[in-house]
Amino acid sequence: MENIIEIKKLNKSFTGFQLKDVDFNLKSGTIMGLIGENGAGKTTIIKSILGLINPDSGDISIFGQKLSNDLKEDIGVVLDDGFFSDYLDVSRLNKIMGSIYKNWDDEVYHYYLKRFNLPENKKIKDFSRGMKMKLGIALALSHHPKLLILDEPTSGLDPIVRDELLDIFLEFIQDENKAILVSSHITSDLEKVADYITFVKDGEILMSEEKDTLLYEYGICRCSLEDLAGIDREFVVKYKKGQYGVDVLVKDLSEFKVQYKNLVVDKPTLDEIMLLQIRGESR
């Protein structure tokens, strides 16, 4: 698989915040989830990729090239803060997008409007959040992109709408020449569809791994402080003290279970891994 996005040593400073040596790759035929707290740097990374922010240093390539107007034809974008006037209606957007994208496809656009039950004569200001997000997805898909970049696409949506959008994402990457980069606070959605997970904390990448590696080769050991002291620190990623003991994020799960047969280890969720990565302590 080739890399759709390659980011190397990306740095950007603002007052009170800094992206620091951000490195990761997005492979074709895959979905990567960006997760982290609010203000961690996820949106800054996305806007740097899209050329909406100029990095201080580092390299970003998309399909092996620097971002250009021609390349933007192949990128579908849905940002959390939107980018169209609330006083436009759906049919007017069709005309606007048709004048922007060479590959704009009226037939595809109307297919998604019908699939999402979006009225053409209604102004965006009268849409619910779920309807606005569906419209954003329809617009992003209707110029035949090869890369989707999505910022919090399922935030604030009910489970039925979220499932509908996740199905769309999975359909999109059936073409292995395509890929999706999606930031989300809803890690359960990413557990369903993502192939890779990248953790961002305070402008730095804590880890970027295959989702299955995180879910099956890491574990949460729930033990006492005395037990923690006896665990080889090579296994310990982070730990967090609680009222009744310690939660320890451990790696190399199979080997850990062999060496520590008497300790209880649970399969982690992405939420638990993120919580321990962000709030846990290092040994």
Secondary structure, DSSP 8 states (H G I E B T S, - for coil): --EEEEEEEEEEEETTEEEEEEEEEEETT-EEEEE--TTSSHHHHHHHHTTSS--SEEEEEETTB---HHHHTTEEEE-TT--S-TT-BHHHHHHHHHHH-TT--HHHHHHHHHHTT--TTSBGGGS-HHHHHHHHHHHHHTT--SEEEEESTTTT--HHHHHHHHHHHHHHTTSTT-EEEEE-S-HHHHHHH-SEEEEEETTEEEEEEEHHHHHHH-EEEEE-HHHHHTS-TTTEEEEEE-SSSEEEEESSHHHHHHH-TTS-EE---HHHHHHHHHH-B--
